[in-house]
Amino acid sequence: MKKFISICFLIVLLNSSASGKDNSLTLQTPIAYATGSCIDRCHVNYLSYRTQYKEDIFLHKNHSSLQNIECCECHNNDPVNTKTHGGLIIEENDCKKCHHKEAKNEDCLKCHSEVSDYRNGSFPYADINYTDMKTPDWMYKAVLCTDCHKKEENNFLFQDVRNLCIECHNDDYGLLYDKWQEFLREETQPDIYGYKKSAKMQSYMLQIRQHGIHNIRLSRILLKRIEKEKDNSEKK
């Protein structure tokens, strides 16, 4: 029986050689998996991802699901066990093909609803016990997003907000803008890295740092409240 199997194998091998076909293994082209493969296998909770990109917070739920964007349109699709897997392949200019095509206030609010809430005096996070009445920004009703965020001629970048403040007010308002930015940096920077055990509080501090200039009154109230609760927690 063993001799018969050996003869059969030899015949197949000779036929293959005679045909001139190359039977060696070849590398296969990587498969571009659909988004479903990524989120079904590994990233099952990707809709809750809040990823810091430069000075902004990137929300996957506003892009992948709502805009029907596949994972592989922005991320490297190399095999899972490689260092390059999941790396960003999209560049800032690619983002701007969709964002800010037409600067209209209602378009801004589709993505930046958190900023609008902050300007209106809302910060609905029970973790810092903010239960007071709303504290809207002084200019909430009079100023639109597009009044302070105007695009450059190249349609990619925005004009410097500080200069726009001076255009509407005066040079002193530019100095005031600088002071507010400095205040937010000094008050939030230590706590962003100090709350290592609380990812939620880190997230809140980042939001205050990012949105704080839109409502400096609310920012001062929130930072005082956070400092008070931090002192209380240390005493326990």
KOLMISE-859337 format. One record per residue (C-alpha): residue number from 0; residue in three letters; x, y, z. Coordinates in nm, 2 decimals. Layout:
N
[NUM,ALA,[X,Y,Z]]
...
***
This chain:
236
[0,MET,[0.00,0.00,0.00]]
[1,LYS,[0.28,0.24,0.10]]
[2,LYS,[0.46,0.16,-0.23]]
[3,PHE,[0.14,0.24,-0.43]]
[4,ILE,[0.10,0.58,-0.26]]
[5,SER,[0.47,0.66,-0.33]]
[6,ILE,[0.43,0.58,-0.70]]
[7,CYS,[0.11,0.80,-0.73]]
[8,PHE,[0.29,1.09,-0.57]]
[9,LEU,[0.59,1.05,-0.80]]
[10,ILE,[0.35,1.05,-1.11]]
[11,VAL,[0.18,1.37,-0.99]]
[12,LEU,[0.52,1.54,-0.94]]
[13,LEU,[0.65,1.44,-1.28]]
[14,ASN,[0.33,1.56,-1.45]]
[15,SER,[0.36,1.90,-1.28]]
[16,SER,[0.72,1.94,-1.39]]
[17,ALA,[0.64,1.84,-1.74]]
[18,SER,[0.36,2.10,-1.77]]
[19,GLY,[0.60,2.38,-1.69]]
[20,LYS,[0.38,2.53,-1.42]]
[21,ASP,[0.53,2.70,-1.12]]
[22,ASN,[0.38,2.54,-0.81]]
[23,SER,[0.57,2.75,-0.55]]
[24,LEU,[0.36,2.96,-0.31]]
[25,THR,[0.31,3.32,-0.40]]
[26,LEU,[0.24,3.62,-0.17]]
[27,GLN,[-0.12,3.72,-0.17]]
[28,THR,[-0.24,4.08,-0.21]]
[29,PRO,[-0.37,4.21,0.13]]
[30,ILE,[-0.75,4.21,0.15]]
[31,ALA,[-0.91,4.55,0.21]]
[32,TYR,[-1.16,4.44,0.48]]
[33,ALA,[-1.48,4.63,0.51]]
[34,THR,[-1.55,4.83,0.82]]
[35,GLY,[-1.77,4.55,0.96]]
[36,SER,[-1.47,4.32,0.99]]
[37,CYS,[-1.28,4.58,1.21]]
[38,ILE,[-1.57,4.66,1.44]]
[39,ASP,[-1.71,4.30,1.47]]
[40,ARG,[-1.38,4.14,1.56]]
[41,CYS,[-1.19,4.40,1.76]]
[42,HIS,[-1.32,4.75,1.78]]
[43,VAL,[-1.67,4.66,1.89]]
[44,ASN,[-1.71,4.99,2.10]]
[45,TYR,[-1.55,5.22,1.85]]
[46,LEU,[-1.85,5.46,1.85]]
[47,SER,[-1.75,5.57,2.20]]
[48,TYR,[-1.39,5.64,2.10]]
[49,ARG,[-1.27,6.00,2.18]]
[50,THR,[-0.93,6.04,2.02]]
[51,GLN,[-0.71,6.34,2.06]]
[52,TYR,[-0.59,6.47,1.72]]
[53,LYS,[-0.36,6.78,1.76]]
[54,GLU,[-0.58,7.02,1.96]]
[55,ASP,[-0.91,6.86,1.88]]
[56,ILE,[-1.11,6.56,1.99]]
[57,PHE,[-1.20,6.32,1.71]]
[58,LEU,[-1.53,6.14,1.74]]
[59,HIS,[-1.56,5.82,1.53]]
[60,LYS,[-1.94,5.82,1.57]]
[61,ASN,[-1.96,6.14,1.37]]
[62,HIS,[-1.76,6.00,1.09]]
[63,SER,[-1.76,5.63,1.04]]
[64,SER,[-2.13,5.56,1.10]]
[65,LEU,[-2.29,5.90,1.02]]
[66,GLN,[-2.08,5.97,0.71]]
[67,ASN,[-2.05,5.61,0.60]]
[68,ILE,[-1.67,5.62,0.60]]
[69,GLU,[-1.48,5.29,0.60]]
[70,CYS,[-1.20,5.23,0.85]]
[71,CYS,[-0.95,5.16,0.57]]
[72,GLU,[-1.02,5.51,0.42]]
[73,CYS,[-0.83,5.67,0.72]]
[74,HIS,[-0.63,5.38,0.87]]
[75,ASN,[-0.36,5.15,0.74]]
[76,ASN,[-0.50,4.80,0.67]]
[77,ASP,[-0.18,4.60,0.72]]
[78,PRO,[-0.21,4.27,0.91]]
[79,VAL,[-0.30,4.30,1.27]]
[80,ASN,[0.03,4.17,1.40]]
[81,THR,[0.23,4.44,1.23]]
[82,LYS,[0.34,4.78,1.37]]
[83,THR,[0.18,4.97,1.09]]
[84,HIS,[-0.17,4.82,1.14]]
[85,GLY,[-0.42,5.09,1.22]]
[86,GLY,[-0.19,5.38,1.16]]
[87,LEU,[-0.33,5.70,1.01]]
[88,ILE,[-0.30,5.73,0.63]]
[89,ILE,[-0.53,6.03,0.60]]
[90,GLU,[-0.38,6.38,0.61]]
[91,GLU,[-0.52,6.71,0.73]]
[92,ASN,[-0.59,6.83,0.38]]
[93,ASP,[-0.80,6.52,0.32]]
[94,CYS,[-1.02,6.61,0.62]]
[95,LYS,[-1.07,6.95,0.47]]
[96,LYS,[-1.22,6.81,0.15]]
[97,CYS,[-1.54,6.75,0.36]]
[98,HIS,[-1.50,7.00,0.64]]
[99,HIS,[-1.56,7.37,0.61]]
[100,LYS,[-1.65,7.37,0.24]]
[101,GLU,[-1.91,7.64,0.32]]
[102,ALA,[-1.89,7.82,0.65]]
[103,LYS,[-2.25,7.85,0.76]]
[104,ASN,[-2.34,7.86,1.13]]
[105,GLU,[-2.59,7.57,1.10]]
[106,ASP,[-2.32,7.36,0.94]]
[107,CYS,[-2.08,7.43,1.22]]
[108,LEU,[-2.33,7.31,1.48]]
[109,LYS,[-2.37,6.97,1.31]]
[110,CYS,[-2.02,6.87,1.44]]
[111,HIS,[-1.96,7.13,1.71]]
[112,SER,[-2.27,7.09,1.92]]
[113,GLU,[-2.06,7.07,2.24]]
[114,VAL,[-1.92,7.41,2.17]]
[115,SER,[-2.26,7.55,2.12]]
[116,ASP,[-2.38,7.40,2.45]]
[117,TYR,[-2.08,7.55,2.62]]
[118,ARG,[-2.15,7.89,2.49]]
[119,ASN,[-2.51,7.86,2.61]]
[120,GLY,[-2.38,7.78,2.96]]
[121,SER,[-2.43,7.40,2.96]]
[122,PHE,[-2.19,7.15,3.09]]
[123,PRO,[-2.41,6.85,3.19]]
[124,TYR,[-2.16,6.63,3.37]]
[125,ALA,[-2.27,6.52,3.72]]
[126,ASP,[-1.91,6.43,3.81]]
[127,ILE,[-1.84,6.79,3.90]]
[128,ASN,[-2.17,6.87,4.06]]
[129,TYR,[-2.26,7.16,3.82]]
[130,THR,[-2.62,7.21,3.90]]
[131,ASP,[-2.65,7.59,3.89]]
[132,MET,[-2.85,7.78,3.64]]
[133,LYS,[-2.70,7.82,3.30]]
[134,THR,[-2.43,8.07,3.26]]
[135,PRO,[-2.43,8.17,2.89]]
[136,ASP,[-2.15,8.37,2.73]]
[137,TRP,[-2.20,8.74,2.72]]
[138,MET,[-2.21,8.74,2.34]]
[139,TYR,[-2.39,8.41,2.29]]
[140,LYS,[-2.70,8.56,2.12]]
[141,ALA,[-2.52,8.83,1.93]]
[142,VAL,[-2.22,8.64,1.78]]
[143,LEU,[-2.24,8.35,1.54]]
[144,CYS,[-1.97,8.09,1.49]]
[145,THR,[-1.88,8.24,1.15]]
[146,ASP,[-1.83,8.58,1.30]]
[147,CYS,[-1.52,8.46,1.48]]
[148,HIS,[-1.41,8.17,1.26]]
[149,LYS,[-1.36,8.30,0.91]]
[150,LYS,[-1.18,8.11,0.64]]
[151,GLU,[-0.87,8.22,0.46]]
[152,GLU,[-0.87,8.27,0.08]]
[153,ASN,[-0.73,7.92,0.02]]
[154,ASN,[-1.04,7.78,0.19]]
[155,PHE,[-0.83,7.54,0.41]]
[156,LEU,[-0.72,7.75,0.71]]
[157,PHE,[-0.91,7.99,0.93]]
[158,GLN,[-0.81,8.34,1.01]]
[159,ASP,[-0.66,8.42,1.35]]
[160,VAL,[-0.94,8.47,1.60]]
[161,ARG,[-0.74,8.72,1.80]]
[162,ASN,[-0.72,8.96,1.50]]
[163,LEU,[-1.09,8.93,1.44]]
[164,CYS,[-1.16,9.02,1.80]]
[165,ILE,[-0.95,9.34,1.75]]
[166,GLU,[-1.14,9.42,1.43]]
[167,CYS,[-1.47,9.42,1.61]]
[168,HIS,[-1.35,9.57,1.94]]
[169,ASN,[-1.00,9.72,1.99]]
[170,ASP,[-0.64,9.63,2.07]]
[171,ASP,[-0.72,9.59,2.43]]
[172,TYR,[-0.95,9.31,2.35]]
[173,GLY,[-0.67,9.13,2.18]]
[174,LEU,[-0.47,9.15,2.51]]
[175,LEU,[-0.78,9.02,2.69]]
[176,TYR,[-0.80,8.73,2.46]]
[177,ASP,[-0.43,8.64,2.53]]
[178,LYS,[-0.50,8.66,2.90]]
[179,TRP,[-0.80,8.42,2.88]]
[180,GLN,[-0.59,8.17,2.67]]
[181,GLU,[-0.31,8.19,2.92]]
[182,PHE,[-0.55,8.14,3.21]]
[183,LEU,[-0.70,7.83,3.05]]
[184,ARG,[-0.36,7.68,2.98]]
[185,GLU,[-0.23,7.74,3.34]]
[186,GLU,[-0.55,7.62,3.51]]
[187,THR,[-0.61,7.30,3.30]]
[188,GLN,[-0.26,7.17,3.21]]
[189,PRO,[-0.16,7.04,3.55]]
[190,ASP,[-0.50,6.87,3.61]]
[191,ILE,[-0.52,6.71,3.27]]
[192,TYR,[-0.22,6.50,3.36]]
[193,GLY,[-0.30,6.49,3.74]]
[194,TYR,[-0.62,6.29,3.69]]
[195,LYS,[-0.44,5.98,3.57]]
[196,LYS,[-0.69,5.75,3.75]]
[197,SER,[-1.00,5.92,3.61]]
[198,ALA,[-1.03,5.91,3.23]]
[199,LYS,[-1.36,6.10,3.26]]
[200,MET,[-1.22,6.39,3.45]]
[201,GLN,[-0.93,6.41,3.21]]
[202,SER,[-1.18,6.43,2.93]]
[203,TYR,[-1.37,6.71,3.10]]
[204,MET,[-1.06,6.91,3.17]]
[205,LEU,[-0.96,6.88,2.80]]
[206,GLN,[-1.31,7.00,2.70]]
[207,ILE,[-1.27,7.30,2.93]]
[208,ARG,[-0.93,7.38,2.78]]
[209,GLN,[-1.06,7.35,2.42]]
[210,HIS,[-1.40,7.51,2.46]]
[211,GLY,[-1.32,7.74,2.75]]
[212,ILE,[-1.25,8.05,2.54]]
[213,HIS,[-1.61,8.04,2.41]]
[214,ASN,[-1.75,8.11,2.76]]
[215,ILE,[-1.49,8.23,3.01]]
[216,ARG,[-1.75,8.29,3.28]]
[217,LEU,[-1.86,7.92,3.28]]
[218,SER,[-1.49,7.81,3.26]]
[219,ARG,[-1.41,8.00,3.58]]
[220,ILE,[-1.71,7.85,3.76]]
[221,LEU,[-1.63,7.49,3.65]]
[222,LEU,[-1.26,7.52,3.74]]
[223,LYS,[-1.34,7.65,4.09]]
[224,ARG,[-1.59,7.36,4.13]]
[225,ILE,[-1.34,7.10,4.02]]
[226,GLU,[-1.07,7.24,4.25]]
[227,LYS,[-1.31,7.22,4.54]]
[228,GLU,[-1.41,6.87,4.47]]
[229,LYS,[-1.04,6.77,4.42]]
[230,ASP,[-0.96,6.91,4.77]]
[231,ASN,[-1.26,6.73,4.92]]
[232,SER,[-1.15,6.40,4.77]]
[233,GLU,[-0.79,6.44,4.90]]
[234,LYS,[-0.92,6.49,5.25]]
[235,LYS,[-1.12,6.17,5.25]]
***
